């Protein structure tokens, strides 16, 4: 994983809480992604880790449910760092399967 992120400029770190009641987007994270930007810089890449439980995500602009979307288990991580993922990052949404699941996110330009 280190080689894939080598040379990337970190913009910020955020935490997103994905519960089971409704899907959340990166606009719900702290700090929030607003119009694809954090600290005035456009976010094009990200790396995320699920801390507890399992979450599901969809990146097509449709909200995931407990039964639809890609599953990410506790302690798993996903890297969207190899290309320009600006559109995916703007559309991605998460939902927890059961309890609230914190997601740690690092944003890159």
Phi and psi in radians as a Rosetta constraint file:
Dihedral C 1 N 2 CA 2 C 2 CIRCULARHARMONIC -1.007 0.35
Dihedral N 2 CA 2 C 2 N 3 CIRCULARHARMONIC -0.765 0.35
Dihedral C 2 N 3 CA 3 C 3 CIRCULARHARMONIC -1.082 0.35
Dihedral N 3 CA 3 C 3 N 4 CIRCULARHARMONIC -0.639 0.35
Dihedral C 3 N 4 CA 4 C 4 CIRCULARHARMONIC -1.184 0.35
Dihedral N 4 CA 4 C 4 N 5 CIRCULARHARMONIC -0.527 0.35
Dihedral C 4 N 5 CA 5 C 5 CIRCULARHARMONIC -1.727 0.35
Dihedral N 5 CA 5 C 5 N 6 CIRCULARHARMONIC -0.040 0.35
Dihedral C 5 N 6 CA 6 C 6 CIRCULARHARMONIC -1.092 0.35
Dihedral N 6 CA 6 C 6 N 7 CIRCULARHARMONIC 2.362 0.35
Dihedral C 6 N 7 CA 7 C 7 CIRCULARHARMONIC 1.488 0.35
Dihedral N 7 CA 7 C 7 N 8 CIRCULARHARMONIC -0.066 0.35
Dihedral C 7 N 8 CA 8 C 8 CIRCULARHARMONIC -1.460 0.35
Dihedral N 8 CA 8 C 8 N 9 CIRCULARHARMONIC 2.526 0.35
Dihedral C 8 N 9 CA 9 C 9 CIRCULARHARMONIC -1.679 0.35
Dihedral N 9 CA 9 C 9 N 10 CIRCULARHARMONIC 2.081 0.35
Dihedral C 9 N 10 CA 10 C 10 CIRCULARHARMONIC -1.251 0.35
Dihedral N 10 CA 10 C 10 N 11 CIRCULARHARMONIC 2.278 0.35
Dihedral C 10 N 11 CA 11 C 11 CIRCULARHARMONIC -1.627 0.35
Dihedral N 11 CA 11 C 11 N 12 CIRCULARHARMONIC -0.842 0.35
Dihedral C 11 N 12 CA 12 C 12 CIRCULARHARMONIC -2.961 0.35
Dihedral N 12 CA 12 C 12 N 13 CIRCULARHARMONIC 3.009 0.35
Dihedral C 12 N 13 CA 13 C 13 CIRCULARHARMONIC -2.099 0.35
Dihedral N 13 CA 13 C 13 N 14 CIRCULARHARMONIC 2.498 0.35
Dihedral C 13 N 14 CA 14 C 14 CIRCULARHARMONIC -2.448 0.35
Dihedral N 14 CA 14 C 14 N 15 CIRCULARHARMONIC 2.825 0.35
Dihedral C 14 N 15 CA 15 C 15 CIRCULARHARMONIC -2.169 0.35
Dihedral N 15 CA 15 C 15 N 16 CIRCULARHARMONIC 2.323 0.35
Dihedral C 15 N 16 CA 16 C 16 CIRCULARHARMONIC -2.142 0.35
Dihedral N 16 CA 16 C 16 N 17 CIRCULARHARMONIC 2.254 0.35
Dihedral C 16 N 17 CA 17 C 17 CIRCULARHARMONIC -1.720 0.35
Dihedral N 17 CA 17 C 17 N 18 CIRCULARHARMONIC 1.998 0.35
Dihedral C 17 N 18 CA 18 C 18 CIRCULARHARMONIC -1.782 0.35
Dihedral N 18 CA 18 C 18 N 19 CIRCULARHARMONIC 1.920 0.35
Dihedral C 18 N 19 CA 19 C 19 CIRCULARHARMONIC -1.716 0.35
Dihedral N 19 CA 19 C 19 N 20 CIRCULARHARMONIC -3.129 0.35
Dihedral C 19 N 20 CA 20 C 20 CIRCULARHARMONIC -1.654 0.35
Dihedral N 20 CA 20 C 20 N 21 CIRCULARHARMONIC -0.117 0.35
Dihedral C 20 N 21 CA 21 C 21 CIRCULARHARMONIC -1.341 0.35
Dihedral N 21 CA 21 C 21 N 22 CIRCULARHARMONIC -0.685 0.35
Dihedral C 21 N 22 CA 22 C 22 CIRCULARHARMONIC -2.736 0.35
Dihedral N 22 CA 22 C 22 N 23 CIRCULARHARMONIC 2.638 0.35
Dihedral C 22 N 23 CA 23 C 23 CIRCULARHARMONIC -1.194 0.35
Dihedral N 23 CA 23 C 23 N 24 CIRCULARHARMONIC 2.597 0.35
Dihedral C 23 N 24 CA 24 C 24 CIRCULARHARMONIC -2.191 0.35
Dihedral N 24 CA 24 C 24 N 25 CIRCULARHARMONIC 2.694 0.35
Dihedral C 24 N 25 CA 25 C 25 CIRCULARHARMONIC -2.019 0.35
Dihedral N 25 CA 25 C 25 N 26 CIRCULARHARMONIC 3.140 0.35
Dihedral C 25 N 26 CA 26 C 26 CIRCULARHARMONIC -1.214 0.35
Dihedral N 26 CA 26 C 26 N 27 CIRCULARHARMONIC -0.239 0.35
Dihedral C 26 N 27 CA 27 C 27 CIRCULARHARMONIC -1.217 0.35
Dihedral N 27 CA 27 C 27 N 28 CIRCULARHARMONIC -0.294 0.35
Dihedral C 27 N 28 CA 28 C 28 CIRCULARHARMONIC -1.640 0.35
Dihedral N 28 CA 28 C 28 N 29 CIRCULARHARMONIC -0.050 0.35
Dihedral C 28 N 29 CA 29 C 29 CIRCULARHARMONIC -1.344 0.35
Dihedral N 29 CA 29 C 29 N 30 CIRCULARHARMONIC 2.950 0.35
Dihedral C 29 N 30 CA 30 C 30 CIRCULARHARMONIC -2.187 0.35
Dihedral N 30 CA 30 C 30 N 31 CIRCULARHARMONIC 1.912 0.35
Dihedral C 30 N 31 CA 31 C 31 CIRCULARHARMONIC -1.293 0.35
Dihedral N 31 CA 31 C 31 N 32 CIRCULARHARMONIC 2.708 0.35
Dihedral C 31 N 32 CA 32 C 32 CIRCULARHARMONIC -1.400 0.35
Dihedral N 32 CA 32 C 32 N 33 CIRCULARHARMONIC 2.487 0.35
Dihedral C 32 N 33 CA 33 C 33 CIRCULARHARMONIC -1.402 0.35
Dihedral N 33 CA 33 C 33 N 34 CIRCULARHARMONIC 2.132 0.35
Dihedral C 33 N 34 CA 34 C 34 CIRCULARHARMONIC -2.134 0.35
Dihedral N 34 CA 34 C 34 N 35 CIRCULARHARMONIC 2.051 0.35
Dihedral C 34 N 35 CA 35 C 35 CIRCULARHARMONIC 0.929 0.35
Dihedral N 35 CA 35 C 35 N 36 CIRCULARHARMONIC 0.667 0.35
Dihedral C 35 N 36 CA 36 C 36 CIRCULARHARMONIC 1.341 0.35
Dihedral N 36 CA 36 C 36 N 37 CIRCULARHARMONIC 0.191 0.35
Dihedral C 36 N 37 CA 37 C 37 CIRCULARHARMONIC -2.230 0.35
Dihedral N 37 CA 37 C 37 N 38 CIRCULARHARMONIC 2.659 0.35
Dihedral C 37 N 38 CA 38 C 38 CIRCULARHARMONIC -2.375 0.35
Dihedral N 38 CA 38 C 38 N 39 CIRCULARHARMONIC 2.322 0.35
Dihedral C 38 N 39 CA 39 C 39 CIRCULARHARMONIC 0.940 0.35
Dihedral N 39 CA 39 C 39 N 40 CIRCULARHARMONIC 0.573 0.35
Dihedral C 39 N 40 CA 40 C 40 CIRCULARHARMONIC 1.353 0.35
Dihedral N 40 CA 40 C 40 N 41 CIRCULARHARMONIC 0.031 0.35
Dihedral C 40 N 41 CA 41 C 41 CIRCULARHARMONIC -1.902 0.35
Dihedral N 41 CA 41 C 41 N 42 CIRCULARHARMONIC 2.411 0.35
Dihedral C 41 N 42 CA 42 C 42 CIRCULARHARMONIC -1.270 0.35
Dihedral N 42 CA 42 C 42 N 43 CIRCULARHARMONIC 2.261 0.35
Dihedral C 42 N 43 CA 43 C 43 CIRCULARHARMONIC -1.556 0.35
Dihedral N 43 CA 43 C 43 N 44 CIRCULARHARMONIC 2.151 0.35
Dihedral C 43 N 44 CA 44 C 44 CIRCULARHARMONIC -2.060 0.35
Dihedral N 44 CA 44 C 44 N 45 CIRCULARHARMONIC -0.264 0.35
Dihedral C 44 N 45 CA 45 C 45 CIRCULARHARMONIC -2.526 0.35
Dihedral N 45 CA 45 C 45 N 46 CIRCULARHARMONIC 2.735 0.35
Dihedral C 45 N 46 CA 46 C 46 CIRCULARHARMONIC -2.730 0.35
Dihedral N 46 CA 46 C 46 N 47 CIRCULARHARMONIC 2.769 0.35
Dihedral C 46 N 47 CA 47 C 47 CIRCULARHARMONIC -2.269 0.35
Dihedral N 47 CA 47 C 47 N 48 CIRCULARHARMONIC 2.302 0.35
Dihedral C 47 N 48 CA 48 C 48 CIRCULARHARMONIC -2.370 0.35
Dihedral N 48 CA 48 C 48 N 49 CIRCULARHARMONIC 2.643 0.35
Dihedral C 48 N 49 CA 49 C 49 CIRCULARHARMONIC -2.333 0.35
Dihedral N 49 CA 49 C 49 N 50 CIRCULARHARMONIC 2.348 0.35
Dihedral C 49 N 50 CA 50 C 50 CIRCULARHARMONIC -1.599 0.35
Dihedral N 50 CA 50 C 50 N 51 CIRCULARHARMONIC 2.204 0.35
Dihedral C 50 N 51 CA 51 C 51 CIRCULARHARMONIC -1.499 0.35
Dihedral N 51 CA 51 C 51 N 52 CIRCULARHARMONIC -0.708 0.35
Dihedral C 51 N 52 CA 52 C 52 CIRCULARHARMONIC -2.423 0.35
Dihedral N 52 CA 52 C 52 N 53 CIRCULARHARMONIC 2.705 0.35
Dihedral C 52 N 53 CA 53 C 53 CIRCULARHARMONIC 1.094 0.35
Dihedral N 53 CA 53 C 53 N 54 CIRCULARHARMONIC -2.737 0.35
Dihedral C 53 N 54 CA 54 C 54 CIRCULARHARMONIC -2.250 0.35
Dihedral N 54 CA 54 C 54 N 55 CIRCULARHARMONIC 2.444 0.35
Dihedral C 54 N 55 CA 55 C 55 CIRCULARHARMONIC -2.120 0.35
Dihedral N 55 CA 55 C 55 N 56 CIRCULARHARMONIC 2.744 0.35
Dihedral C 55 N 56 CA 56 C 56 CIRCULARHARMONIC -2.039 0.35
Dihedral N 56 CA 56 C 56 N 57 CIRCULARHARMONIC 2.588 0.35
Dihedral C 56 N 57 CA 57 C 57 CIRCULARHARMONIC -2.409 0.35
Dihedral N 57 CA 57 C 57 N 58 CIRCULARHARMONIC 2.688 0.35
Dihedral C 57 N 58 CA 58 C 58 CIRCULARHARMONIC -2.335 0.35
Dihedral N 58 CA 58 C 58 N 59 CIRCULARHARMONIC 2.516 0.35
Dihedral C 58 N 59 CA 59 C 59 CIRCULARHARMONIC -2.079 0.35
Dihedral N 59 CA 59 C 59 N 60 CIRCULARHARMONIC 0.339 0.35
Dihedral C 59 N 60 CA 60 C 60 CIRCULARHARMONIC -1.818 0.35
Dihedral N 60 CA 60 C 60 N 61 CIRCULARHARMONIC 0.186 0.35
Dihedral C 60 N 61 CA 61 C 61 CIRCULARHARMONIC 1.562 0.35
Dihedral N 61 CA 61 C 61 N 62 CIRCULARHARMONIC -0.057 0.35
Dihedral C 61 N 62 CA 62 C 62 CIRCULARHARMONIC -1.742 0.35
Dihedral N 62 CA 62 C 62 N 63 CIRCULARHARMONIC 2.439 0.35
Dihedral C 62 N 63 CA 63 C 63 CIRCULARHARMONIC -1.218 0.35
Dihedral N 63 CA 63 C 63 N 64 CIRCULARHARMONIC 2.345 0.35
Dihedral C 63 N 64 CA 64 C 64 CIRCULARHARMONIC -1.269 0.35
Dihedral N 64 CA 64 C 64 N 65 CIRCULARHARMONIC 2.882 0.35
Dihedral C 64 N 65 CA 65 C 65 CIRCULARHARMONIC -2.256 0.35
Dihedral N 65 CA 65 C 65 N 66 CIRCULARHARMONIC -3.120 0.35
Dihedral C 65 N 66 CA 66 C 66 CIRCULARHARMONIC -1.090 0.35
Dihedral N 66 CA 66 C 66 N 67 CIRCULARHARMONIC -0.351 0.35
Dihedral C 66 N 67 CA 67 C 67 CIRCULARHARMONIC -1.973 0.35
Dihedral N 67 CA 67 C 67 N 68 CIRCULARHARMONIC -0.207 0.35
Dihedral C 67 N 68 CA 68 C 68 CIRCULARHARMONIC -2.172 0.35
Dihedral N 68 CA 68 C 68 N 69 CIRCULARHARMONIC 2.561 0.35
Dihedral C 68 N 69 CA 69 C 69 CIRCULARHARMONIC 1.931 0.35
Dihedral N 69 CA 69 C 69 N 70 CIRCULARHARMONIC 2.881 0.35
Dihedral C 69 N 70 CA 70 C 70 CIRCULARHARMONIC -1.337 0.35
Dihedral N 70 CA 70 C 70 N 71 CIRCULARHARMONIC 2.356 0.35
Dihedral C 70 N 71 CA 71 C 71 CIRCULARHARMONIC -1.597 0.35
Dihedral N 71 CA 71 C 71 N 72 CIRCULARHARMONIC 2.414 0.35
Dihedral C 71 N 72 CA 72 C 72 CIRCULARHARMONIC -2.175 0.35
Dihedral N 72 CA 72 C 72 N 73 CIRCULARHARMONIC 2.096 0.35
Dihedral C 72 N 73 CA 73 C 73 CIRCULARHARMONIC -1.487 0.35
Dihedral N 73 CA 73 C 73 N 74 CIRCULARHARMONIC 2.878 0.35
Dihedral C 73 N 74 CA 74 C 74 CIRCULARHARMONIC -0.871 0.35
Dihedral N 74 CA 74 C 74 N 75 CIRCULARHARMONIC 2.361 0.35
Dihedral C 74 N 75 CA 75 C 75 CIRCULARHARMONIC 1.250 0.35
Dihedral N 75 CA 75 C 75 N 76 CIRCULARHARMONIC 0.029 0.35
Dihedral C 75 N 76 CA 76 C 76 CIRCULARHARMONIC -1.461 0.35
Dihedral N 76 CA 76 C 76 N 77 CIRCULARHARMONIC 2.706 0.35
Dihedral C 76 N 77 CA 77 C 77 CIRCULARHARMONIC -2.324 0.35
Dihedral N 77 CA 77 C 77 N 78 CIRCULARHARMONIC 2.745 0.35
Dihedral C 77 N 78 CA 78 C 78 CIRCULARHARMONIC -2.319 0.35
Dihedral N 78 CA 78 C 78 N 79 CIRCULARHARMONIC 2.407 0.35
Dihedral C 78 N 79 CA 79 C 79 CIRCULARHARMONIC -1.992 0.35
Dihedral N 79 CA 79 C 79 N 80 CIRCULARHARMONIC 2.107 0.35
Dihedral C 79 N 80 CA 80 C 80 CIRCULARHARMONIC -1.947 0.35
Dihedral N 80 CA 80 C 80 N 81 CIRCULARHARMONIC 1.185 0.35
Dihedral C 80 N 81 CA 81 C 81 CIRCULARHARMONIC -2.173 0.35
Dihedral N 81 CA 81 C 81 N 82 CIRCULARHARMONIC -0.158 0.35
Dihedral C 81 N 82 CA 82 C 82 CIRCULARHARMONIC -1.459 0.35
Dihedral N 82 CA 82 C 82 N 83 CIRCULARHARMONIC -0.132 0.35
Dihedral C 82 N 83 CA 83 C 83 CIRCULARHARMONIC -2.650 0.35
Dihedral N 83 CA 83 C 83 N 84 CIRCULARHARMONIC -2.959 0.35
Dihedral C 83 N 84 CA 84 C 84 CIRCULARHARMONIC -1.576 0.35
Dihedral N 84 CA 84 C 84 N 85 CIRCULARHARMONIC 1.874 0.35
Dihedral C 84 N 85 CA 85 C 85 CIRCULARHARMONIC -1.828 0.35
Dihedral N 85 CA 85 C 85 N 86 CIRCULARHARMONIC 0.451 0.35
Dihedral C 85 N 86 CA 86 C 86 CIRCULARHARMONIC -0.929 0.35
Dihedral N 86 CA 86 C 86 N 87 CIRCULARHARMONIC -0.798 0.35
Dihedral C 86 N 87 CA 87 C 87 CIRCULARHARMONIC -1.185 0.35
Dihedral N 87 CA 87 C 87 N 88 CIRCULARHARMONIC -0.763 0.35
Dihedral C 87 N 88 CA 88 C 88 CIRCULARHARMONIC -1.054 0.35
Dihedral N 88 CA 88 C 88 N 89 CIRCULARHARMONIC -0.778 0.35
Dihedral C 88 N 89 CA 89 C 89 CIRCULARHARMONIC -1.085 0.35
Dihedral N 89 CA 89 C 89 N 90 CIRCULARHARMONIC -0.628 0.35
Dihedral C 89 N 90 CA 90 C 90 CIRCULARHARMONIC -1.235 0.35
Dihedral N 90 CA 90 C 90 N 91 CIRCULARHARMONIC -0.483 0.35
Dihedral C 90 N 91 CA 91 C 91 CIRCULARHARMONIC -1.742 0.35
Dihedral N 91 CA 91 C 91 N 92 CIRCULARHARMONIC -0.321 0.35
Dihedral C 91 N 92 CA 92 C 92 CIRCULARHARMONIC -1.139 0.35
Dihedral N 92 CA 92 C 92 N 93 CIRCULARHARMONIC 2.441 0.35
Dihedral C 92 N 93 CA 93 C 93 CIRCULARHARMONIC -2.387 0.35
Dihedral N 93 CA 93 C 93 N 94 CIRCULARHARMONIC 2.623 0.35
Dihedral C 93 N 94 CA 94 C 94 CIRCULARHARMONIC -2.247 0.35
Dihedral N 94 CA 94 C 94 N 95 CIRCULARHARMONIC 2.661 0.35
Dihedral C 94 N 95 CA 95 C 95 CIRCULARHARMONIC -2.510 0.35
Dihedral N 95 CA 95 C 95 N 96 CIRCULARHARMONIC 2.468 0.35
Dihedral C 95 N 96 CA 96 C 96 CIRCULARHARMONIC -1.451 0.35
Dihedral N 96 CA 96 C 96 N 97 CIRCULARHARMONIC 2.615 0.35
Dihedral C 96 N 97 CA 97 C 97 CIRCULARHARMONIC -1.801 0.35
Dihedral N 97 CA 97 C 97 N 98 CIRCULARHARMONIC 1.508 0.35
Dihedral C 97 N 98 CA 98 C 98 CIRCULARHARMONIC 1.925 0.35
Dihedral N 98 CA 98 C 98 N 99 CIRCULARHARMONIC -2.007 0.35
Dihedral C 98 N 99 CA 99 C 99 CIRCULARHARMONIC -1.333 0.35
Dihedral N 99 CA 99 C 99 N 100 CIRCULARHARMONIC 2.995 0.35
Dihedral C 99 N 100 CA 100 C 100 CIRCULARHARMONIC -1.178 0.35
Dihedral N 100 CA 100 C 100 N 101 CIRCULARHARMONIC 2.273 0.35
Dihedral C 100 N 101 CA 101 C 101 CIRCULARHARMONIC -2.018 0.35
Dihedral N 101 CA 101 C 101 N 102 CIRCULARHARMONIC 1.944 0.35
Dihedral C 101 N 102 CA 102 C 102 CIRCULARHARMONIC -1.234 0.35
Dihedral N 102 CA 102 C 102 N 103 CIRCULARHARMONIC 2.407 0.35
Dihedral C 102 N 103 CA 103 C 103 CIRCULARHARMONIC -2.072 0.35
Dihedral N 103 CA 103 C 103 N 104 CIRCULARHARMONIC 2.150 0.35
Dihedral C 103 N 104 CA 104 C 104 CIRCULARHARMONIC -1.570 0.35
Dihedral N 104 CA 104 C 104 N 105 CIRCULARHARMONIC 2.291 0.35
Dihedral C 104 N 105 CA 105 C 105 CIRCULARHARMONIC -2.269 0.35
Dihedral N 105 CA 105 C 105 N 106 CIRCULARHARMONIC 2.344 0.35
Dihedral C 105 N 106 CA 106 C 106 CIRCULARHARMONIC -2.013 0.35
Dihedral N 106 CA 106 C 106 N 107 CIRCULARHARMONIC 2.221 0.35
Dihedral C 106 N 107 CA 107 C 107 CIRCULARHARMONIC -1.736 0.35
Dihedral N 107 CA 107 C 107 N 108 CIRCULARHARMONIC 2.470 0.35
Dihedral C 107 N 108 CA 108 C 108 CIRCULARHARMONIC -2.230 0.35
Dihedral N 108 CA 108 C 108 N 109 CIRCULARHARMONIC 2.763 0.35
